[in-house]
Amino acid sequence: MNLKKAEKLKELKSVDENPKKFKSDQEEVEFWDSHSFASIADEMPVSNLIPRKRKRMRPVSIRLPEDTIKDAMEISMSENIDYTALLRQIVIEGITVVKKKRETVNHIQNGEK
């Protein structure tokens, strides 16, 4: 953005003036091309500015059938993510499901609701 364009930006007067949802990406682009939040930056919630810490990850090696890897690669391409990230998601979701099933079984066995 050039300096002349920056000078013409409409300054937001409050955080409430910032629309939470846009109908499309194009609408959001057009809004931010004509507005600036510089005047209200100090009012923005601090929690949104602090990056979340990622959980520490440890590499593991697992053997999978060639066709499973191929399927994961095809799915990941349509989801626009790396296939290893997709496999990681699937493993995490699967473990979560198994843990919930075990909790349910334990509650039933212990007579809990």
C-alpha positions, 0 to 999 in steps of 0.5 A: 500500500502506498503512502497516499492510499494510507492517508485516505484510510478511514480510521475506526473509532471503536472496536465495535466498528470492526465487523466480526463477519464478512459475507466473503473474502472479497468484502473483507479485502475491500473493507480493510483496503479502505479502513485502518485500525491503527487508532484503536489498536490499544483497545484490541484484546491483548489475548488475541495478540499473544501467539498460542504455544504449540504442544511439544511434538515428538517424531515417531515412525509407523509403518503403513500400507502403501495404499493407505499412504496414497489415500492419505496423500489424495485426501490431503491434497483435496483438504489442502494440507500436508498428508502427515498433518492429516495422518496426525489429525486422524490418529489424534481423533482416533485416540480421542474416540477410544478414550471416550469409549473407555470412559463410558465403559468404566462409568457403566461398570462402576454404576456411574451415570 
